[in-house]
Amino acid sequence: MSALSDAPAPVSTLYRVANSSIVVAALDSWAAAVVQSLFAGWYLTPLEVVSEDTNAPVIVISTTEAPPQISRNWESFEIAGGGLCFTDGASSYIDIEGSIVAISAAGQPAVRVWINGRLDLQSAALTRVVTYALSAALRRCGLFELHSGAVVNPQTGAGVLILGPSGSGKSTLTVQLATSGWPFLTDDVLALSGERTGVHAWPLRRCFAVTAETFQASGLLQARAPLEYKRAQPADKKQFTPHDVFEVAFRENCIPRTLFFSQVTRAPRTEVTVLSRGETMARLIRMNPWSSYDRRTAVEHMGILTALVKQANAYSLSAGEDLLEPATAARLLSDYTS
């Protein structure tokens, strides 16, 4: 922590995100540095004034206070990326390497975070802690996180979501489509909201992250993205800012009309199969366990997923090696999104 002795003083900041806002209160300088560093990678706009009467959800973060004792008798389950969640049905505590995220605990703000001071600012565990806290706060203002890339069909203007876990090809396909002139939102994390015109998708993560294979297959990235892969393992991912690379427009939101649930294969050609509404809903629920775990937002969360299934066509995409060619990716997805 000594390297961050010049970190900002404790602050309370209102952030604009998508069509809503949240308040983040950092109770010490280290917590403020964490927020400043990690929030820079997301589409979160800090506003200068925090209204005292704001109804925005609040995240309170501390690195100096002792975390609460969690009852090990509560129901528990493992969370993605590593860690445990303990819940009594009304409140939930997430434990990631000694850092605690409390979600709607009695007498607490919407989300309360105690960060283990041993975590480094570049730690993946620290990123997960803050990400889980942010996701919980967003759910309380009607924004529901989804691990998905998002682009827009340039001919129709309709949104296209590419869904799947890490390693499913979301970033690769998003890069190839953006290279071919498809406006982009994000390659990995977005938020869904219910609007008068239907379910909208909003980008959350600002940077794209690609593997060496994707980088080497893209002449555009090699020419414009300052990435160094000489010593990297094939599975390593490096980040770049898409606004500096692609000539197509960035979109602040879209209305999804097509969903592709992607998985990478080593087959030479890509296969696409139609999914029923039941299959689509089942896959979305598996990808969004908090639609059941977070009971205070579960009804609205399930409603958003149901509305998304009704407004969009869905496909299973077994991504072959042909999708490493931008023109092929654009032609194939155009066939299913036009």
SVG drawing of the C-alpha trace seen along z (x, -y; Angstrom):
<svg xmlns="http://www.w3.org/2000/svg" viewBox="-43 -19 52 49">
<polyline fill="none" stroke="black" stroke-width="0.4" points="0.0,0.0 2.9,-2.3 3.1,-2.9 -0.3,-4.4 0.4,-6.9 -0.6,-9.7 -4.0,-8.1 -7.1,-10.3 -8.7,-11.2 -11.9,-9.4 -14.7,-10.4 -18.3,-9.8 -19.1,-9.9 -22.2,-9.6 -21.5,-7.6 -23.7,-7.6 -24.0,-4.1 -26.2,-3.2 -29.6,-4.8 -29.1,-4.9 -26.7,-6.0 -25.0,-4.6 -23.2,-6.2 -19.8,-4.8 -18.4,-5.8 -14.7,-5.0 -14.0,-5.3 -10.2,-5.4 -7.5,-6.4 -6.7,-2.9 -10.3,-2.2 -10.5,-5.4 -7.5,-4.3 -9.1,-0.9 -12.3,-2.6 -10.4,-5.0 -8.3,-2.3 -10.9,0.3 -13.8,-1.9 -11.7,-3.4 -12.1,-0.1 -15.9,-0.4 -18.4,-2.8 -19.0,-4.6 -19.1,-8.4 -18.2,-10.2 -20.4,-13.2 -19.1,-16.1 -22.1,-16.5 -23.7,-13.8 -27.2,-14.9 -28.1,-14.2 -31.6,-13.1 -30.5,-10.7 -32.2,-7.3 -29.3,-5.7 -28.0,-2.4 -24.9,-2.9 -21.7,-0.9 -19.5,-1.5 -15.9,-0.3 -13.3,0.0 -9.9,1.5 -9.2,0.5 -12.3,1.8 -12.6,5.4 -15.0,7.5 -18.1,9.1 -18.1,12.6 -20.1,14.8 -22.2,17.7 -20.8,20.9 -24.2,22.5 -25.8,20.5 -26.4,22.1 -23.2,21.7 -22.2,22.2 -19.1,21.6 -19.1,18.5 -17.5,18.1 -13.8,17.4 -13.3,18.7 -14.8,17.8 -17.9,18.7 -21.3,17.1 -23.1,17.5 -26.8,16.6 -29.8,16.8 -32.2,16.1 -32.5,12.3 -28.8,11.3 -25.7,12.7 -22.0,12.5 -19.4,13.2 -16.0,14.3 -13.1,13.9 -9.7,14.5 -10.7,12.8 -12.4,9.8 -16.1,9.7 -19.1,8.3 -22.3,8.0 -25.4,7.7 -28.5,6.1 -27.5,7.1 -29.8,5.8 -28.8,2.3 -26.2,1.9 -26.2,-0.1 -27.3,1.8 -23.7,3.2 -20.9,3.1 -17.4,4.1 -14.4,5.0 -11.2,5.4 -8.4,7.6 -5.4,5.2 -3.1,7.9 -4.6,7.9 -2.6,6.1 -4.2,3.4 -3.6,5.6 -5.0,8.7 -7.7,10.7 -9.3,11.4 -9.6,7.7 -11.2,7.1 -13.8,9.9 -14.6,8.4 -15.4,5.0 -17.2,6.5 -19.5,8.5 -20.3,5.4 -21.0,3.3 -23.2,6.0 -25.3,6.2 -25.7,2.4 -26.7,2.3 -29.4,5.0 -30.9,2.6 -31.4,-0.1 -32.8,2.2 -29.6,3.1 -28.7,6.8 -25.2,7.9 -24.8,10.4 -21.5,11.9 -21.9,11.1 -20.3,9.3 -22.6,6.9 -22.6,5.5 -25.1,3.9 -26.0,5.2 -25.0,2.2 -27.8,2.9 -30.8,3.3 -29.6,1.5 -30.6,4.5 -28.5,5.5 -26.7,8.9 -25.5,10.5 -22.7,13.1 -23.0,15.0 -20.8,17.4 -18.3,17.9 -14.6,17.0 -13.0,18.8 -16.2,19.2 -15.1,16.9 -17.0,13.7 -14.1,11.4 -12.8,13.0 -16.2,12.8 -16.8,9.2 -13.4,8.2 -14.0,9.8 -17.4,8.1 -16.1,4.7 -13.3,5.1 -16.0,5.7 -17.8,2.5 -20.3,3.6 -20.8,0.9 -19.7,2.3 -20.7,2.0 -18.5,4.4 -16.8,7.8 -17.5,9.3 -19.8,7.6 -23.0,5.7 -26.1,4.8 -29.8,5.4 -32.5,2.9 -36.3,2.9 -37.4,-0.1 -40.6,-1.2 -39.3,0.0 -38.2,3.4 -35.0,4.8 -31.9,2.7 -28.3,3.7 -25.7,1.3 -21.9,1.9 -20.1,2.1 -16.5,3.1 -14.6,0.5 -11.6,2.5 -11.5,5.5 -9.4,8.5 -8.0,10.9 -5.8,14.0 -2.7,14.4 -4.6,16.5 -7.2,13.7 -4.5,11.1 -2.4,13.1 -5.5,13.7 -6.4,10.0 -4.3,7.8 -6.1,4.8 -5.1,5.5 -1.5,6.1 -1.5,2.8 -3.3,0.7 -3.4,2.3 -0.1,1.9 -0.1,5.5 3.0,7.6 2.5,11.4 6.0,12.7 6.4,14.1 2.7,14.8 1.1,18.2 -1.6,18.9 -4.4,18.6 -3.2,15.2 -5.4,12.2 -4.3,8.7 -6.4,5.6 -6.8,2.8 -9.2,-0.2 -11.5,0.5 -12.2,-3.2 -8.6,-3.6 -8.6,-0.6 -11.9,-0.3 -13.2,-2.9 -16.9,-2.0 -19.0,-3.8 -19.4,-2.9 -23.0,-2.5 -24.1,-3.4 -26.9,-0.9 -28.9,1.4 -32.1,3.4 -31.0,7.1 -32.8,9.0 -30.5,12.0 -28.7,14.1 -25.8,16.4 -24.6,18.8 -21.1,19.4 -18.6,22.2 -15.2,22.6 -14.5,25.8 -11.5,26.8 -13.8,27.7 -12.9,26.0 -16.5,24.6 -19.0,23.0 -22.3,24.7 -25.4,22.8 -28.6,24.4 -31.8,22.8 -32.8,22.7 -36.3,22.8 -37.5,20.3 -37.4,22.9 -33.8,23.8 -32.8,20.1 -34.4,19.3 -32.6,22.3 -29.2,21.1 -29.8,17.6 -30.7,18.7 -27.6,20.9 -25.5,17.9 -27.3,15.7 -27.5,17.5 -28.1,14.2 -31.6,14.2 -32.4,16.8 -29.8,16.1 -30.5,12.4 -34.1,12.6 -34.6,8.9 -34.2,8.5 -35.1,12.0 -38.6,11.2 -37.4,8.2 -34.3,10.1 -36.4,13.1 -38.8,10.6 -35.9,9.0 -34.6,12.4 -38.1,13.5 -38.7,10.3 -35.3,10.8 -36.2,14.3 -39.5,13.0 -37.9,10.2 -34.9,12.0 -34.2,15.1 -31.6,17.4 -29.0,19.8 -26.3,22.1 -23.0,21.1 -20.3,23.8 -17.5,21.4 -15.1,23.0 -11.8,21.7 -13.5,20.0 -14.7,17.3 -11.1,16.1 -11.7,14.4 -13.7,11.1 -15.6,11.4 -16.7,14.9 -17.9,13.9 -19.8,10.9 -21.4,12.9 -22.5,15.7 -24.0,13.6 -25.7,11.4 -27.6,14.5 -29.1,15.0 -29.6,11.3 -31.1,9.8"/>
</svg>
